[in-house]
Amino acid sequence: MKPFTYERASSPAEAAVGAARNPNAKFIAGGTNLLDLMKLQVEAPGHLIDVNGLALDKMEATSEGGLRIGALVRNTDLAADARVRRDYPLLSRALLAGASGQLRNKATTAGNLLQRTRCPYFYDTNQPCNKRQPGSGCSAIGGFSRQLAVIGASEACIATHPSDMAVAMRALDATVETIRPDGTARAIPIADFYLPPGDTPHLETVLTPGELITAVALPKPVGGTHVYRKVRDRASYAFALVSVGVIIQKDGSGRVALGGVAHKPWRQEAAEAELPRGAKPTVARLLAGAKPTPENAFKLKLVERTLAAVLTEAKA
C-alpha cells in the first residue's frame, strides 16, 4: 500500500475545494471499488477525502414530480425505497441484480456511477492499459475480449462500464447534480455524463477536477412496464455479458438501454421507434456500427435474444 493522507470533509463545498487543492486526491464513501484498486496499486491517490459525513444520504420528491437521490444513498436503501419500487421499478431491479447484499449495503449512488471498468487488463498492472497508464497501449485489443465492448469503443480502449444501476438511470433520463470547487452547481444529463474513449480512455466522465456529485435526479415517472434482465457467466455476483433494461408502454412504444456492450450505458433513442416491431429491427438500429472482436461477436445475437425475451415478458 502506498502512503496517503486523509481528511473528513464537513460540507460538499469543502470537499470540492479540498480535491481541487490536491490534484492526486480521490473522494471516498463506500470504497467498494476504490479500496480494491488501491490494494492492487491500480489507483494510488495521494490524498483521500472522506465524504461520508456529508448530508447527502436522503431521498426527496422534486417540485416537478420526480425524485432526488442523494449521492450517499446506499444501494440497498435505494432499491428498497417504496417510491422507487412503485415509480421506478427498473432502478430497483437493476440494483438488486448487481453485486452482493453486503456490497450493496456499502455502495453509494454516486460511487456506483463512477466505478471503474472490470476489464482484466485494467486490473493487471503487468499489462499495458491506456485507462491505467495513458499511452501505454490496450492489451485487450488482440487479447482476451469476451466480456468487452462491441460498440462505442476506439483503437485505444474496448473496455465496458460495469454498472447495472447506470443502465436503469440512462433509461429513466436521470440527471447528475454536482458542485464545483468555485461553489457553482451543475446539472448533467446522464446521456452526456460519460465520455467516449477516443484517444483518452482514462478520462471517463465530464466531471472537472474537484467536482463532486451531490445527487441524482429522476424526472416524473413515465409509467409502463419495467423489466431488467442481466445475462452473465454465473448466477450471482458477476458482471454482465449483456444486460437489457426496458420501459414498455401499452401501445408497444418505450425505452431500452443496454449494459455490458460499451463504455457507458448504451441507449440510442432513435432505435426505440422500432420497439413495436420487435427485437430484431430495434437491435439492428441500436447496435448499428458495432465492431465486435471474434471473441465477443456473440453479444450481438445475445442482445437480440435477450431483448426479445424481455419484450415478451413486458407484454405478458
C-alpha positions in Angstrom: 0.0 0.0 0.0 1.3 3.4 -1.0 1.1 6.1 1.8 -1.6 8.7 1.5 -3.1 11.5 3.6 -6.7 11.6 4.7 -9.3 14.2 5.7 -13.0 14.3 6.5 -15.0 16.9 4.7 -17.6 18.9 6.6 -19.6 20.2 3.6 -19.8 19.4 -0.2 -18.2 22.7 -1.0 -15.3 22.0 1.4 -14.8 18.5 -0.2 -14.7 20.0 -3.7 -12.2 22.7 -2.7 -10.0 20.1 -0.9 -10.0 17.9 -4.1 -9.1 20.8 -6.3 -6.3 21.7 -3.9 -4.8 18.2 -4.1 -4.6 17.1 -7.7 -4.0 13.5 -6.7 -7.0 13.4 -4.4 -10.0 11.0 -4.5 -13.3 11.2 -2.8 -14.2 8.1 -0.7 -17.6 6.9 0.6 -18.4 3.2 0.5 -15.0 2.4 -1.0 -16.2 -0.8 -2.6 -14.3 -0.2 -5.8 -11.6 2.3 -4.8 -10.1 0.3 -2.0 -9.7 -2.8 -4.2 -8.0 -0.6 -6.8 -5.7 0.8 -4.1 -4.7 -2.6 -2.8 -3.8 -3.7 -6.4 -2.0 -0.4 -7.0 -4.2 0.3 -10.0 -5.1 3.5 -8.2 -2.7 5.3 -5.9 -4.3 8.5 -4.7 -2.0 10.7 -2.5 -5.0 12.1 -0.6 -8.4 10.7 0.4 -11.4 13.0 1.2 -14.0 11.1 3.2 -17.4 12.4 2.3 -19.5 10.0 4.4 -20.3 12.8 6.9 -22.0 15.0 4.4 -25.8 15.3 4.5 -26.2 13.6 1.1 -27.9 10.4 2.1 -31.6 11.5 1.7 -34.2 11.0 -1.0 -36.8 13.6 -1.6 -39.6 14.5 -4.1 -38.8 17.2 -6.6 -41.1 20.1 -7.5 -41.5 18.5 -11.0 -42.9 15.3 -9.5 -39.7 13.3 -9.7 -37.2 12.1 -7.1 -33.9 13.5 -6.0 -31.5 10.8 -4.7 -28.6 11.9 -2.5 -25.1 10.9 -3.7 -24.5 8.9 -0.5 -27.8 6.9 -0.5 -26.7 3.3 -0.2 -27.7 0.9 -3.0 -29.7 -1.3 -0.6 -31.7 1.6 0.7 -32.4 2.9 -2.8 -33.5 -0.5 -4.1 -35.8 -1.0 -1.1 -37.4 2.5 -1.1 -41.2 2.3 -1.6 -41.2 5.2 -4.1 -38.5 3.7 -6.2 -40.2 0.3 -6.2 -43.5 1.8 -7.2 -42.5 4.6 -9.7 -39.1 3.5 -10.9 -39.0 -0.4 -10.6 -36.4 -0.6 -13.3 -33.9 1.1 -11.0 -34.7 -1.2 -8.1 -34.4 -4.3 -10.2 -31.1 -3.2 -11.7 -29.7 -2.6 -8.3 -30.7 -6.0 -7.0 -29.0 -7.6 -10.0 -25.7 -6.0 -9.1 -23.1 -7.2 -6.6 -23.9 -8.9 -3.2 -26.1 -7.8 -0.4 -23.0 -6.9 1.6 -21.6 -4.7 -1.1 -25.0 -3.0 -1.8 -25.1 -2.1 1.9 -21.9 0.0 1.5 -22.0 1.1 -2.2 -23.4 4.6 -2.8 -25.4 6.1 -5.7 -22.5 8.4 -6.8 -19.9 5.7 -6.4 -21.9 3.3 -8.5 -22.0 5.7 -11.4 -18.2 6.3 -11.1 -17.0 2.7 -10.7 -14.1 1.7 -13.0 -14.2 -0.9 -15.7 -13.7 -4.6 -14.8 -11.5 -5.2 -17.9 -8.9 -7.8 -16.7 -6.1 -5.9 -18.3 -7.0 -2.7 -16.4 -6.6 -4.7 -13.2 -3.3 -6.4 -14.2 -0.5 -3.9 -13.6 1.9 -6.0 -15.6 -0.1 -5.4 -18.8 -0.3 -2.2 -20.8 -3.6 -0.3 -20.4 -4.5 3.1 -21.7 -7.0 3.6 -18.9 -4.5 2.9 -16.2 -1.4 4.4 -17.9 -2.3 6.7 -20.8 -0.3 6.0 -24.0 0.9 2.5 -22.9 -1.5 0.6 -25.3 -4.5 -1.6 -25.0 -3.8 -5.3 -24.2 -7.4 -6.2 -24.7 -7.2 -5.5 -28.4 -6.0 -8.7 -29.7 -6.2 -10.3 -26.2 -9.0 -11.9 -24.2 -12.0 -9.8 -25.1 -15.0 -12.0 -24.5 -16.5 -9.6 -21.9 -15.6 -6.3 -23.5 -17.2 -3.7 -25.7 -18.8 -4.3 -29.1 -19.8 -0.7 -29.8 -18.6 2.8 -28.8 -15.0 1.6 -28.4 -11.9 3.0 -30.0 -8.4 2.0 -31.2 -7.2 2.9 -27.7 -9.8 1.1 -25.5 -12.5 -1.6 -25.7 -13.4 -1.6 -22.0 -17.1 -1.7 -20.8 -18.8 0.2 -18.0 -19.7 -2.3 -15.3 -22.7 -0.6 -13.6 -26.2 -2.1 -13.6 -27.7 0.9 -11.9 -26.4 3.2 -14.6 -28.3 1.3 -17.2 -31.5 2.0 -15.4 -30.6 5.6 -14.8 -30.0 6.1 -18.5 -33.4 4.6 -19.4 -35.0 6.8 -16.9 -33.3 10.0 -18.2 -31.6 10.8 -14.9 -29.7 14.0 -14.3 -26.4 14.1 -12.3 -26.1 17.1 -9.9 -22.7 18.3 -8.8 -20.9 21.1 -7.1 -17.6 22.6 -8.3 -14.7 24.0 -6.3 -15.8 27.5 -7.1 -19.2 26.8 -5.5 -21.2 26.7 -8.7 -23.7 23.8 -9.2 -24.2 21.9 -12.4 -26.9 19.5 -13.7 -25.6 17.0 -16.2 -28.0 14.8 -18.2 -26.7 11.2 -17.8 -26.8 10.9 -21.6 -23.9 13.5 -21.6 -22.1 12.2 -18.4 -19.8 9.6 -19.8 -17.1 10.4 -22.4 -16.3 8.2 -25.4 -12.8 6.6 -25.1 -11.3 8.1 -28.2 -7.6 8.6 -27.6 -8.1 9.4 -23.9 -9.9 6.5 -22.3 -8.5 7.5 -18.9 -10.9 10.4 -19.0 -14.2 8.7 -18.3 -16.7 11.4 -17.4 -17.3 15.1 -17.9 -16.5 15.9 -14.3 -13.8 18.5 -13.9 -11.1 18.4 -11.2 -12.6 18.6 -7.7 -16.2 18.4 -9.0 -18.3 16.4 -6.5 -21.6 14.6 -7.3 -24.2 15.7 -4.8 -27.4 13.9 -6.1 -29.0 12.1 -9.0 -32.4 13.5 -10.0 -35.1 11.4 -11.7 -37.9 13.0 -13.7 -41.5 12.4 -13.2 -42.4 8.7 -13.6 -43.4 7.6 -17.1 -45.4 4.5 -16.1 -45.3 1.5 -18.3 -43.9 -2.0 -17.5 -40.3 -2.0 -16.3 -38.0 -5.1 -16.9 -34.3 -5.5 -16.2 -32.6 -8.7 -17.4 -28.9 -9.5 -16.8 -27.1 -12.3 -18.7 -23.8 -13.4 -17.0 -21.5 -16.3 -16.8 -22.7 -17.4 -13.4 -25.9 -16.9 -11.5 -24.6 -14.4 -8.8 -22.0 -11.7 -8.2 -20.9 -11.5 -11.8 -20.8 -8.5 -14.2 -23.0 -8.6 -17.2 -22.1 -10.1 -20.5 -25.2 -8.3 -21.7 -28.0 -6.5 -19.7 -31.2 -5.1 -21.0 -33.4 -2.5 -19.3 -36.7 -1.6 -20.9 -39.8 0.5 -20.1 -42.7 -0.6 -22.3 -46.0 1.3 -22.7 -49.3 -0.4 -23.5 -49.1 0.7 -27.2 -45.7 -1.1 -27.5 -43.6 2.1 -27.5 -40.9 2.5 -24.9 -37.3 2.9 -24.0 -34.3 0.5 -24.0 -30.8 0.7 -22.6 -28.1 -1.9 -22.6 -25.2 -2.8 -20.3 -22.1 -4.8 -20.9 -21.7 -3.7 -24.5 -20.0 -0.3 -24.4 -18.0 2.2 -22.3 -21.3 3.6 -20.9 -24.9 2.5 -20.6 -25.9 2.2 -24.3 -29.1 3.9 -25.5 -30.0 5.2 -28.9 -33.3 7.0 -28.7 -33.8 6.7 -32.5 -33.8 3.0 -32.3 -36.7 3.0 -29.8 -39.1 3.8 -32.6 -38.6 0.2 -33.7 -39.7 -1.4 -30.4 -43.3 -2.0 -31.5 -41.9 -4.1 -34.4 -39.8 -6.3 -32.1 -36.3 -7.0 -31.0 -34.6 -7.7 -34.4 -35.2 -4.2 -36.0 -34.6 -2.5 -32.7 -31.2 -4.1 -32.2 -30.3 -3.5 -35.8 -30.5 0.2 -35.2 -29.4 0.1 -31.6 -26.1 -1.6 -32.4 -25.6 -0.1 -35.9 -21.9 0.3 -36.4 -20.9 -2.3 -33.9 -17.3 -3.5 -34.2 -17.1 -6.7 -32.1 -14.0 -8.8 -31.8 -14.0 -12.5 -32.8 -14.4 -13.4 -29.1 -17.3 -11.2 -28.3 -19.3 -11.1 -31.6 -21.8 -13.5 -29.9 -23.0 -10.4 -27.9 -24.8 -9.1 -30.9 -27.1 -12.1 -31.1 -27.3 -12.3 -27.3 -28.6 -8.7 -27.1 -31.3 -9.5 -29.7 -32.4 -12.7 -27.9 -32.4 -11.1 -24.5 -34.4 -8.1 -25.7 -36.9 -10.5 -27.4 -37.4 -12.3 -24.1 -37.7 -9.0 -22.2 -40.3 -7.7 -24.6 -42.3 -10.9 -24.3 -42.2 -10.6 -20.5 -43.2 -6.9 -20.7 -46.2 -7.6 -22.9 -47.4 -10.6 -20.9 
